[in-house]
Amino acid sequence: MVDDITPDETLDCRGLSCPMPLLKTKKAVGKMSSGQIIEILGTDPGTKNDLPGFATKNGHEYLGEKEDDGFTRFYLKLK
Amino acid sequence: MNDQNENSVMFGLLKQGYQTVFMKNWPIWLGGLLIGIMSVITFAWARPWGVAGGLRNWGDWFFNLVGIYHHQPVSPLISTNSILTLGLLWGAFGAALMSKQFAIRMAPPLELIKGVVGGTLMGIGAAMAGGCNVGGFYSALSALSFGGLAMMVGLFVGAYLGLRYIYWELEHLPSGASGGSGAKKKKNAFNWLDVEPYLGVAVFIIAIICAWLYTRQALTKIGGLLLCGIAFGVIIQRCRFCFVRGFRDPFMTGEGEVARAIAISLMISILGFAALKWTGLRGEEVYVTQTFWFGSLVGGIVFGFGMLLSGGCGSGSVWRAGEGQVKLIIAVICFCLSTSLFKALIKSSEGFTSLIGSRVFLPNYLSYKWALVVLFLVLCAYYLIATWNEETDKFIVEI
């Protein structure tokens, strides 16, 4: 299901660890508008818990994640 | 049912068990519960859980080796401090392998610098407070030491200041560009991830052999502590349990999950410690750090600020280092060195030692009964305020 998503923005958080990916996402999301999709690239295993939690708390839709070459792509749809 | 069928059912169950334990993260509240129980078991077995003491022992040992310290520290192989911390690292490493989460993760330059500064500050804070978030706060509070509460206040202040810094950095410093992610896989290359669980099993088997070897050397206590440390490592890695989140999240995202888990965990641990001390099975002065109030409070602030920079508390930095995160490995090394040096500095001056503070054992002032009531009220308040903040976002600092 996450295979055919075209994100509006891509945020590269590879190499960053908690809490930086989450804070950068929070900041990037603030500059985007409703309904847009953000793609976040990350390598920290913690991000797999943090992003869905962030989405739930803030009412965004967590679309899912997929593994790439040594990193993970996460997708969020803004409320 | 024939044998083959029964075997495959058993195999299925084992596989399912493995998936539950190592493929999914455990809930945070379960981590709190298990840490509380392990904390009591560890104290009943030998001594309270600590992390910074082990790191200091390693720092002392290094400085002795290069000829800067002239006194010989207790060997890291038999120091209980060192063994507990080694166990934590070992357990986290094994659990990360089992769950295919071990990878050498390089970080961008700015992050590495934050690892150096954060680790150094945490080392200084831990030297002042008589321990990190574990020995100076968690175990100290469990041990009914007033210093534990003073450090809790300090940790909040430090975490708040640290978060303000991180927000400032997000605005003003070129955000650390990607440091890239581990090694790029080549096509048809050997896939390490598939082998990791087997290495993990080997890592745990070696641990059990080591514990057995200690027993053979009449060091059963040390061997047991190694296993306790490993249990902490596995629990904490599988829950990704990080004390930083209990102090930072209420200001950052408003989430109170970890704060609640810490509160529950401490309640269990406090009851266990109180039982062991009240009945005289363990000395009353154990882990009542001689740091009230200056050392605990100011050390807490310095430590709290440092843990925000490095992105892991004392225990959190160690388990993340066990997972292969380069920034946290650097933070742990700096922690070892700075905490050893700063402790030596404090010890070298009588004035400084007395400034750091004195032992305050709560039951000496309040009696055991009222000390427990007071601590439980404080923890209930922590639990409730964190939950209330989750609903109202009152304490959140916006970017």
Interface residues (C-beta under 8 A of the other chain):
Chain A: D12 C13 R14 G15 L16 S17 C18 P19 M20 L22 L23 K24 K26 K27 G30 L41 T43 D44 P45 G46 K48 N49 G53 F54 K57 D69 G70 F71
Chain B: N25 Q101 A103 R105 M106 A107 P108 E111 I166 Y167 L170 S175 G176 A177 S178 G179 G180 S181 G182 A183 K184 K185 R240 C242 R248 M252 T253 G254 E255 G311 G312 R320 E323 Q325 K327 L328 I399
